[in-house]
Amino acid sequence: MVVISNDLINSKPLVVVVIPGTRGSKVKSDYPGNIRVPKGEANLPEETVFLCFQVRALDHSRFQEQPIGRISKTSLDLLDKTLFWFLSSQTALPAD
């Protein structure tokens, strides 16, 4: 999963907003709302597809381990655009 809530929120004992990911091999087709991140980026052990349509808030207690890495600015920008599109009333897909 990738944390998308900002650092100010993450530093408080509230919730952490995340987008879950799954193995790229499990997702045969790219759909609107999916962001594919290559193996190795953010120290990911394999290609990962983040599912923006499954955004959720989790309690801080779910995070016992340190993050394994950070996704690139390019992937984060695409994730931001996709999440904005998914949560808005826009019908046009975000540009890559």
C-alpha atoms as an extended CHARMM CRD file, in Angstrom:
* protein
*
        96  EXT
         1         1  MET       CA              0.0000000000        0.0000000000        0.0000000000  PROA      1               0.0000000000
         2         2  VAL       CA              1.0370000000        3.5670000000       -0.5340000000  PROA      2               0.0000000000
         3         3  VAL       CA              0.3230000000        6.2840000000        2.0440000000  PROA      3               0.0000000000
         4         4  ILE       CA             -1.2990000000        9.3280000000        0.4620000000  PROA      4               0.0000000000
         5         5  SER       CA             -2.2840000000       11.4120000000        3.4850000000  PROA      5               0.0000000000
         6         6  ASN       CA             -0.0070000000       14.3560000000        4.1540000000  PROA      6               0.0000000000
         7         7  ASP       CA              2.7260000000       14.3460000000        6.7870000000  PROA      7               0.0000000000
         8         8  LEU       CA              0.8080000000       16.7080000000        9.0990000000  PROA      8               0.0000000000
         9         9  ILE       CA             -2.0990000000       14.2570000000        9.2980000000  PROA      9               0.0000000000
        10        10  ASN       CA              0.2620000000       11.2800000000        9.5180000000  PROA      10              0.0000000000
        11        11  SER       CA              2.0060000000       12.7950000000       12.5560000000  PROA      11              0.0000000000
        12        12  LYS       CA             -1.2650000000       12.9170000000       14.5340000000  PROA      12              0.0000000000
        13        13  PRO       CA             -2.9260000000        9.9300000000       16.2280000000  PROA      13              0.0000000000
        14        14  LEU       CA             -5.8040000000       10.0290000000       13.7530000000  PROA      14              0.0000000000
        15        15  VAL       CA             -5.8310000000        7.8710000000       10.6680000000  PROA      15              0.0000000000
        16        16  VAL       CA             -3.5480000000        7.2440000000        7.7040000000  PROA      16              0.0000000000
        17        17  VAL       CA             -5.0700000000        7.3600000000        4.2160000000  PROA      17              0.0000000000
        18        18  VAL       CA             -3.7110000000        4.7000000000        1.8840000000  PROA      18              0.0000000000
        19        19  ILE       CA             -4.1870000000        3.1490000000       -1.5220000000  PROA      19              0.0000000000
        20        20  PRO       CA             -3.7540000000       -0.6320000000       -1.5130000000  PROA      20              0.0000000000
        21        21  GLY       CA             -1.6370000000       -2.3580000000       -4.1050000000  PROA      21              0.0000000000
        22        22  THR       CA             -1.5230000000       -5.8350000000       -5.5920000000  PROA      22              0.0000000000
        23        23  ARG       CA              0.9410000000       -7.8310000000       -7.6690000000  PROA      23              0.0000000000
        24        24  GLY       CA              1.1000000000       -6.6190000000      -11.2410000000  PROA      24              0.0000000000
        25        25  SER       CA              0.8300000000      -10.2190000000      -12.4450000000  PROA      25              0.0000000000
        26        26  LYS       CA             -2.6820000000      -10.4000000000      -10.9370000000  PROA      26              0.0000000000
        27        27  VAL       CA             -3.9200000000       -7.4230000000      -12.9720000000  PROA      27              0.0000000000
        28        28  LYS       CA             -3.9420000000       -8.4060000000      -16.6410000000  PROA      28              0.0000000000
        29        29  SER       CA             -5.5850000000       -5.2150000000      -17.9440000000  PROA      29              0.0000000000
        30        30  ASP       CA             -5.0440000000       -1.6200000000      -16.9210000000  PROA      30              0.0000000000
        31        31  TYR       CA             -8.2490000000        0.0820000000      -15.8660000000  PROA      31              0.0000000000
        32        32  PRO       CA             -8.9700000000        3.6980000000      -14.9950000000  PROA      32              0.0000000000
        33        33  GLY       CA             -8.0420000000        4.0980000000      -11.3700000000  PROA      33              0.0000000000
        34        34  ASN       CA             -5.0620000000        1.7110000000      -11.4920000000  PROA      34              0.0000000000
        35        35  ILE       CA             -1.4600000000        2.9130000000      -11.3140000000  PROA      35              0.0000000000
        36        36  ARG       CA              1.2330000000        0.4220000000      -12.3250000000  PROA      36              0.0000000000
        37        37  VAL       CA              4.6160000000        0.9070000000      -10.5810000000  PROA      37              0.0000000000
        38        38  PRO       CA              7.6280000000       -1.0900000000      -11.7620000000  PROA      38              0.0000000000
        39        39  LYS       CA              9.6000000000       -3.5850000000       -9.7140000000  PROA      39              0.0000000000
        40        40  GLY       CA             12.3940000000       -1.8990000000       -7.7770000000  PROA      40              0.0000000000
        41        41  GLU       CA             10.7680000000        1.5010000000       -7.4960000000  PROA      41              0.0000000000
        42        42  ALA       CA             10.3560000000        2.3040000000       -3.7930000000  PROA      42              0.0000000000
        43        43  ASN       CA             12.1200000000       -1.0150000000       -3.1200000000  PROA      43              0.0000000000
        44        44  LEU       CA              9.0460000000       -2.9230000000       -4.3080000000  PROA      44              0.0000000000
        45        45  PRO       CA              9.9480000000       -6.6140000000       -4.7550000000  PROA      45              0.0000000000
        46        46  GLU       CA              7.7750000000       -6.8780000000       -7.8990000000  PROA      46              0.0000000000
        47        47  GLU       CA              5.6580000000       -4.7640000000      -10.2090000000  PROA      47              0.0000000000
        48        48  THR       CA              2.7370000000       -3.3920000000       -8.1930000000  PROA      48              0.0000000000
        49        49  VAL       CA             -0.6300000000       -2.0170000000       -9.2720000000  PROA      49              0.0000000000
        50        50  PHE       CA             -2.1140000000        0.5260000000       -6.8920000000  PROA      50              0.0000000000
        51        51  LEU       CA             -5.9190000000        0.4940000000       -6.8950000000  PROA      51              0.0000000000
        52        52  CYS       CA             -7.0780000000        4.1070000000       -6.4840000000  PROA      52              0.0000000000
        53        53  PHE       CA            -10.7200000000        3.0320000000       -6.4130000000  PROA      53              0.0000000000
        54        54  GLN       CA            -10.0150000000        1.2680000000       -3.0950000000  PROA      54              0.0000000000
        55        55  VAL       CA             -8.6860000000        4.2910000000       -1.1720000000  PROA      55              0.0000000000
        56        56  ARG       CA             -9.1950000000        3.8400000000        2.5620000000  PROA      56              0.0000000000
        57        57  ALA       CA             -8.3270000000        5.2160000000        5.9920000000  PROA      57              0.0000000000
        58        58  LEU       CA             -6.4960000000        2.9880000000        8.4590000000  PROA      58              0.0000000000
        59        59  ASP       CA             -5.6810000000        3.3520000000       12.1240000000  PROA      59              0.0000000000
        60        60  HSD       CA             -2.0680000000        4.2030000000       12.9790000000  PROA      60              0.0000000000
        61        61  SER       CA             -1.7770000000        0.9180000000       14.8780000000  PROA      61              0.0000000000
        62        62  ARG       CA             -1.7570000000       -0.9450000000       11.5220000000  PROA      62              0.0000000000
        63        63  PHE       CA              1.7140000000        0.4740000000       10.8180000000  PROA      63              0.0000000000
        64        64  GLN       CA              4.1750000000       -1.3530000000       13.0440000000  PROA      64              0.0000000000
        65        65  GLU       CA              7.0320000000       -1.4190000000       10.5080000000  PROA      65              0.0000000000
        66        66  GLN       CA              8.9080000000        1.3850000000        8.7830000000  PROA      66              0.0000000000
        67        67  PRO       CA              8.0800000000        2.1000000000        5.1210000000  PROA      67              0.0000000000
        68        68  ILE       CA             10.1800000000        0.1690000000        2.6090000000  PROA      68              0.0000000000
        69        69  GLY       CA             10.5860000000        3.1610000000        0.2970000000  PROA      69              0.0000000000
        70        70  ARG       CA              9.0260000000        6.0610000000       -1.5710000000  PROA      70              0.0000000000
        71        71  ILE       CA              7.4930000000        5.9720000000       -5.0230000000  PROA      71              0.0000000000
        72        72  SER       CA              8.9620000000        8.3180000000       -7.6100000000  PROA      72              0.0000000000
        73        73  LYS       CA              7.6470000000       11.8380000000       -8.1520000000  PROA      73              0.0000000000
        74        74  THR       CA              6.3810000000       10.7170000000      -11.5680000000  PROA      74              0.0000000000
        75        75  SER       CA              4.3540000000        7.8520000000      -10.0570000000  PROA      75              0.0000000000
        76        76  LEU       CA              3.1390000000       10.0610000000       -7.2000000000  PROA      76              0.0000000000
        77        77  ASP       CA              1.9840000000       12.7650000000       -9.6270000000  PROA      77              0.0000000000
        78        78  LEU       CA              0.0990000000       10.1720000000      -11.6940000000  PROA      78              0.0000000000
        79        79  LEU       CA             -1.4120000000        8.7180000000       -8.5430000000  PROA      79              0.0000000000
        80        80  ASP       CA             -2.5320000000       12.2270000000       -7.4310000000  PROA      80              0.0000000000
        81        81  LYS       CA             -4.1260000000       12.9230000000      -10.8310000000  PROA      81              0.0000000000
        82        82  THR       CA             -5.8460000000        9.5530000000      -10.9100000000  PROA      82              0.0000000000
        83        83  LEU       CA             -7.1460000000        9.8790000000       -7.3660000000  PROA      83              0.0000000000
        84        84  PHE       CA             -8.4300000000       13.3850000000       -8.1020000000  PROA      84              0.0000000000
        85        85  TRP       CA            -10.1810000000       12.0840000000      -11.2230000000  PROA      85              0.0000000000
        86        86  PHE       CA            -11.6510000000        9.1320000000       -9.3630000000  PROA      86              0.0000000000
        87        87  LEU       CA            -13.0440000000       11.3170000000       -6.5580000000  PROA      87              0.0000000000
        88        88  SER       CA            -14.3130000000       14.0840000000       -8.8470000000  PROA      88              0.0000000000
        89        89  SER       CA            -17.2140000000       14.3490000000      -11.2310000000  PROA      89              0.0000000000
        90        90  GLN       CA            -14.8920000000       14.6530000000      -14.2440000000  PROA      90              0.0000000000
        91        91  THR       CA            -15.4240000000       12.1020000000      -16.9820000000  PROA      91              0.0000000000
        92        92  ALA       CA            -12.1540000000       12.6360000000      -18.8470000000  PROA      92              0.0000000000
        93        93  LEU       CA             -9.2660000000       10.4560000000      -17.7010000000  PROA      93              0.0000000000
        94        94  PRO       CA             -6.1340000000       12.1820000000      -16.3910000000  PROA      94              0.0000000000
        95        95  ALA       CA             -3.3050000000       12.6920000000      -18.8810000000  PROA      95              0.0000000000
        96        96  ASP       CA             -0.1150000000       10.7080000000      -18.2490000000  PROA      96              0.0000000000
